[in-house]
Amino acid sequence: MTTAATFEIEYLQYLDADGKLVRNDLPAIARDVRQLVDLYKLMLFTRTFDAKAVALQRTGKLGTYASCLGHEAAHVAIGSAMQEDDVFAPMYREYGAQFYRGVKPREVLLYWGGDERGNDFSGPAHDFAWCVPIATQCLHAAGAALAFKTRKEPRVAVAVVGDGGSSKGDFYGAINVAGAMTLPLVAVIVNNQWAISVPRSAQTGAKTLAQKGIAAGLECLQVDGNDLIAMRTAMDYAIKRARHGHGGMVIEAVTYRLSDHTTADDARRYRPDDEVKAAWEREPVRRMKAYLASLNAWTDEEEDAWKAECAKRIDAEVNAYLETKSQPVTAMFDYTYADVPADLAAQRAEAIAADKAAH
């Protein structure tokens, strides 16, 4: 018997849990201290926003909210590596990436407040809306990548999916066509270890999630998702090769969901306390702050001042959200079809009549 094929998955990391370098071949992003500071500031802004959104939900001013606590490095790296005319297909918690691309916090709040206008982003209009049915956005991104290739446009589609979503058929279908047609698709699996209440070990037998791209013929890489430098380096590499016609890539960002799955969840029911405690020791904000401090590029005074500024900016966004006039109940018919089908048009007319009668 002969061997038909072999493979291995490389692991990329530059900073350990304490923010110390573990390798010397630093990429360009690691030498651009000013940019690293700016990206770190966005990580802090995202974390501050996240805490505020959770507080709004707890006080009845927001619907169910999906926290991004612990994902800040991965998300900021994804957003900052993309060009404006690239297309982003997010899940529903990639706020750091979307903030970088111009989405306003008030729009995030509108969405989780049940207002579809929150999907009308201030950022690139060609980015896809949030996608709650997991992994279906991967197919959308593959379709965009196919359009780019057909039109000979040097653009890239980036899709983000979770560890649970990477076991869905939508994900496999997307990466399969990307490999078969050499599409400019970068699929990022944010492996936060838990698909709601299901541990990673219970939903896949793969040793890594990155290797799922091997069967599709895609280049694959596993990355420390709490390491901003490693994540940005991986994204820069994947996007550049895709943009130049060398095909797609699967990147597994190994991180941890430090929050509940959403504010409707209580992860204490299924996650071991010692596991969560250990994850906090590896979290991305603490790690990046330590690295910048070692370069004398960031001080505690600057941190305090920026956190105060973040709170001020986010309060303004919260006020804008709270002051936004609610849409009429009939607005539910306005966001699904370009031309409303006859049966829904009849329901809409009934809703309008009922609303008028009530007032």
C-alpha distance (Angstrom), angle and dihedral (degrees) to the residues before:
residue distance angle dihedral
M1 . . .
T2 3.80 . .
T3 3.81 130.2 .
A4 3.80 112.8 -102.2
A5 3.81 96.0 -168.6
T6 3.78 143.1 -16.0
F7 3.78 131.7 -163.6
E8 3.76 143.0 179.7
I9 3.79 133.3 -162.2
E10 3.79 118.5 -134.7
Y11 3.80 121.0 -143.7
L12 3.81 120.3 -143.5
Q13 3.80 124.0 -154.8
Y14 3.80 133.5 148.5
L15 3.81 103.1 168.2
D16 3.79 126.3 47.5
A17 3.79 123.4 -145.5
D18 3.82 90.7 -81.8
G19 3.79 94.3 52.2
K20 3.81 94.9 -104.5
L21 3.80 122.5 138.8
V22 3.78 115.6 -106.5
R23 3.81 96.8 -173.5
N24 3.79 136.7 33.6
D25 3.81 103.4 -143.4
L26 3.78 93.9 91.4
P27 3.81 117.7 -169.2
A28 3.80 122.1 -131.8
I29 3.81 93.3 -96.6
A30 3.82 90.9 58.9
R31 3.81 90.5 55.9
D32 3.81 93.8 48.8
V33 3.79 97.3 83.3
R34 3.78 95.1 172.8
Q35 3.80 91.4 56.2
L36 3.78 91.5 45.9
V37 3.80 89.6 54.7
D38 3.81 90.7 50.4
L39 3.80 91.5 49.6
Y40 3.79 91.2 47.4
K41 3.79 89.6 51.4
L42 3.80 89.0 54.6
M43 3.81 89.3 50.2
L44 3.80 89.0 54.4
F45 3.80 91.6 45.6
T46 3.79 90.4 51.4
R47 3.80 92.7 49.4
T48 3.81 91.4 48.3
F49 3.79 90.7 49.7
D50 3.78 91.0 47.9
A51 3.80 92.9 54.6
K52 3.80 90.7 48.0
A53 3.80 92.4 50.4
V54 3.81 91.3 51.7
A55 3.82 89.2 50.5
L56 3.81 90.6 50.8
Q57 3.78 90.6 52.8
R58 3.78 92.3 48.4
T59 3.81 90.2 53.7
G60 3.80 94.4 48.7
K61 3.79 97.4 -105.6
L62 3.79 96.5 110.7
G63 3.78 136.0 37.6
T64 3.79 125.0 -122.9
Y65 3.81 107.1 -37.1
A66 3.81 130.5 -158.9
S67 3.80 110.3 -140.2
C68 3.82 122.6 -144.8
L69 3.80 95.4 -159.8
G70 3.82 108.3 152.1
H71 3.80 95.8 15.4
E72 3.79 97.7 83.5
A73 3.82 98.0 108.6
A74 3.79 94.4 48.7
H75 3.79 94.3 46.1
V76 3.81 96.8 45.3
A77 3.81 90.4 47.5
I78 3.81 91.2 52.0
G79 3.79 95.0 49.7
S80 3.79 96.4 43.0
A81 3.80 93.9 50.0
M82 3.80 93.9 56.8
Q83 3.79 127.8 86.8
E84 3.79 118.8 -127.6
D85 3.82 93.9 -108.8
D86 3.81 93.2 50.9
V87 3.80 115.3 99.6
F88 3.78 124.3 -117.4
A89 3.81 122.3 -155.9
P90 3.82 106.0 -173.0
M91 3.76 132.8 -178.9
Y92 3.79 111.3 -135.4
R93 3.79 108.2 -76.4
E94 3.84 106.3 49.0
Y95 3.80 93.7 112.7
G96 3.80 96.5 143.4
A97 3.80 91.2 56.4
Q98 3.78 92.0 46.1
F99 3.80 94.5 46.6
Y100 3.80 88.1 55.0
R101 3.80 88.8 51.5
G102 3.79 93.1 52.2
V103 3.80 105.0 -93.0
K104 3.82 110.3 145.6
P105 3.80 122.3 -129.5
R106 3.81 89.1 -126.6
E107 3.81 88.2 61.8
V108 3.79 91.4 53.5
L109 3.80 89.0 50.9
L110 3.80 92.4 47.5
Y111 3.78 90.2 54.3
W112 3.80 94.9 49.7
G113 3.78 87.8 42.7
G114 3.80 88.3 63.7
D115 3.80 97.6 -102.5
E116 3.80 114.9 129.2
R117 3.80 90.7 -154.0
G118 3.79 85.3 80.0
N119 3.80 87.3 77.1
D120 3.81 91.4 59.0
F121 3.78 92.0 91.0
S122 3.78 126.5 -155.9
G123 3.80 84.5 -145.3
P124 3.81 124.3 74.9
A125 3.81 108.9 -28.4
H126 3.80 89.7 -145.9
D127 3.81 92.7 65.1
F128 3.79 114.3 102.9
A129 3.79 122.8 -109.6
W130 3.79 122.1 -107.8
C131 3.77 111.7 -70.2
V132 3.79 117.8 -146.7
P133 3.85 96.7 175.1
I134 3.79 94.5 80.9
A135 3.81 121.6 -117.4
T136 3.81 96.8 2.5
Q137 3.81 88.1 105.6
C138 3.82 88.5 66.2
L139 3.81 89.7 67.5
H140 3.80 90.2 48.9
A141 3.79 90.5 52.2
A142 3.82 91.4 48.2
G143 3.80 88.9 53.0
A144 3.80 91.0 51.6
A145 3.81 89.9 48.4
L146 3.80 89.8 51.7
A147 3.80 89.9 52.2
F148 3.80 90.7 51.1
K149 3.78 91.7 51.8
T150 3.80 93.4 45.2
R151 3.81 91.3 50.7
K152 3.81 91.8 42.5
E153 3.81 90.3 -123.9
P154 3.83 117.7 157.3
R155 3.80 92.4 -129.9
V156 3.80 132.4 124.2
A157 3.80 133.1 -146.8
V158 3.80 117.1 -143.3
A159 3.80 120.9 -163.9
V160 3.79 125.7 -173.6
V161 3.79 121.5 -155.6
G162 3.79 133.9 168.0
D163 3.78 129.0 -119.4
G164 3.79 90.3 -98.1
G165 3.79 92.0 46.7
S166 3.79 90.6 53.8
S167 3.80 87.8 69.1
K168 3.80 92.4 57.9
G169 3.80 122.5 102.9
D170 3.80 90.1 -124.4
F171 3.80 90.0 64.6
Y172 3.80 93.6 48.0
G173 3.78 92.0 46.7
A174 3.80 91.7 51.4
I175 3.80 96.6 49.4
N176 3.81 91.6 42.3
V177 3.79 93.3 58.1
A178 3.80 90.1 41.6
G179 3.80 90.0 56.8
A180 3.80 95.6 41.2
M181 3.82 93.1 50.4
T182 3.83 99.6 31.0
L183 3.79 91.6 -120.6
P184 3.83 124.6 -177.6
L185 3.81 93.5 -114.0
V186 3.80 124.0 139.8
A187 3.81 111.3 -166.5
V188 3.80 113.9 -165.3
I189 3.79 117.4 -164.4
V190 3.80 108.8 -158.8
N191 3.78 98.3 -154.8
N192 3.79 103.7 -161.2
Q193 3.82 91.6 163.4
W194 3.81 97.6 -116.9
A195 3.81 129.5 74.6
I196 3.80 92.8 -158.6
S197 3.84 98.9 -64.4
V198 3.80 97.3 -14.6
P199 3.82 116.9 96.2
R200 3.77 118.5 -133.1
S201 3.81 90.9 -111.3
A202 3.80 91.4 60.7
Q203 3.79 97.8 54.1
T204 3.81 103.8 43.8
G205 3.77 137.6 24.6
A206 3.81 93.1 -155.0
K207 3.80 115.3 119.2
T208 3.80 88.9 -138.8
L209 3.79 131.3 14.3
A210 3.80 90.4 -138.0
Q211 3.79 91.1 67.1
K212 3.80 90.2 66.0
G213 3.79 86.7 82.9
I214 3.82 92.9 58.5
A215 3.81 94.2 79.3
A216 3.81 88.9 51.1
G217 3.80 91.9 54.8
L218 3.81 94.5 -112.3
E219 3.77 128.8 137.5
C220 3.79 109.9 -109.0
L221 3.79 136.4 -159.7
Q222 3.79 136.3 177.1
V223 3.81 114.6 -145.6
D224 3.78 136.5 -173.4
G225 3.79 96.3 -107.6
N226 3.81 92.1 -160.9
D227 3.81 90.9 60.0
L228 3.81 109.9 86.0
I229 3.79 93.0 -166.5
A230 3.80 93.8 51.5
M231 3.79 93.3 44.9
R232 3.78 93.8 48.9
T233 3.81 91.3 46.1
A234 3.80 90.9 51.8
M235 3.80 92.5 47.5
D236 3.81 92.8 47.5
Y237 3.80 90.3 52.3
A238 3.80 95.5 45.4
I239 3.79 95.3 46.2
K240 3.80 93.9 45.8
R241 3.80 94.2 51.8
A242 3.81 91.7 45.0
R243 3.80 91.8 48.8
H244 3.79 90.8 53.4
G245 3.77 94.9 52.1
H246 3.80 100.5 -98.8
G247 3.79 95.2 122.8
G248 3.75 139.4 -111.9
M249 3.76 133.5 -47.3
V250 3.79 141.0 -153.1
I251 3.81 116.6 -137.9
E252 3.79 120.6 -171.6
A253 3.80 111.3 -156.1
V254 3.80 107.4 -160.4
T255 3.78 108.5 -150.3
Y256 3.81 138.6 127.2
R257 3.79 135.6 -109.7
L258 3.79 101.6 -123.5
S259 3.80 92.2 -177.8
D260 3.77 133.5 55.0
H261 3.81 113.9 -79.2
T262 3.81 87.8 -103.2
T263 3.78 134.2 -22.8
A264 3.83 86.7 -89.6
D265 3.81 89.7 63.2
D266 3.80 133.8 75.9
A267 3.81 107.6 -156.3
R268 3.80 91.3 -174.6
R269 3.80 87.1 80.4
Y270 3.79 93.5 66.5
R271 3.82 111.7 13.1
P272 3.82 121.6 83.1
D273 3.81 112.6 -118.2
D274 3.81 92.7 -135.1
E275 3.82 90.3 54.8
V276 3.79 91.7 54.2
K277 3.80 91.9 45.0
A278 3.82 90.6 52.7
A279 3.79 90.8 48.5
W280 3.81 91.1 56.0
E281 3.82 87.9 59.2
R282 3.82 89.3 59.6
E283 3.80 99.0 41.3
P284 3.83 119.5 136.9
V285 3.82 104.9 -124.6
R286 3.80 94.8 53.8
R287 3.79 89.8 46.0
M288 3.80 96.1 51.0
K289 3.80 93.0 44.7
A290 3.80 90.1 54.7
Y291 3.80 91.9 50.2
L292 3.81 93.5 49.5
A293 3.79 90.4 46.8
S294 3.81 89.6 53.5
L295 3.82 87.6 56.9
N296 3.82 91.5 48.4
A297 3.80 85.8 -119.9
W298 3.81 98.5 120.9
T299 3.79 133.8 34.4
D300 3.79 135.6 -167.2
E301 3.81 88.4 -112.0
E302 3.81 91.1 55.5
E303 3.78 89.5 46.9
D304 3.80 93.0 53.3
A305 3.80 92.3 46.1
W306 3.80 92.6 49.4
K307 3.80 93.1 47.1
A308 3.81 88.9 53.3
E309 3.80 89.7 49.8
C310 3.80 90.7 48.5
A311 3.80 90.6 52.3
K312 3.80 90.6 50.0
R313 3.80 93.8 49.8
I314 3.78 93.5 44.6
D315 3.81 92.4 48.9
A316 3.80 87.9 55.6
E317 3.81 90.0 51.5
V318 3.80 91.2 47.8
N319 3.80 90.5 51.8
A320 3.79 90.5 50.0
Y321 3.80 89.2 52.0
L322 3.79 94.6 47.4
E323 3.81 91.7 47.4
T324 3.81 93.5 51.6
K325 3.79 109.3 112.2
S326 3.78 112.6 -119.2
Q327 3.77 119.1 -113.2
P328 3.81 120.3 -116.4
V329 3.79 116.2 -95.8
T330 3.80 89.5 -106.5
A331 3.81 89.5 68.2
M332 3.80 87.6 85.4
F333 3.81 87.1 78.7
D334 3.80 94.6 53.4
Y335 3.79 102.6 71.1
T336 3.80 107.0 51.7
Y337 3.80 108.0 56.5
A338 3.80 134.1 28.7
D339 3.80 86.5 -143.9
V340 3.79 113.7 28.0
P341 3.85 112.1 -128.1
A342 3.79 117.2 -117.5
D343 3.80 96.0 -104.9
L344 3.78 92.9 51.3
A345 3.80 90.9 43.8
A346 3.79 88.0 57.1
Q347 3.81 91.2 49.7
R348 3.79 89.6 48.6
A349 3.80 91.0 53.2
E350 3.80 89.8 50.5
A351 3.80 90.9 50.4
I352 3.80 91.6 50.4
A353 3.82 90.7 49.8
A354 3.82 91.8 48.1
D355 3.79 91.7 48.6
K356 3.80 91.8 51.1
A357 3.78 91.2 48.2
A358 3.81 90.6 51.6
H359 3.79 91.7 53.3
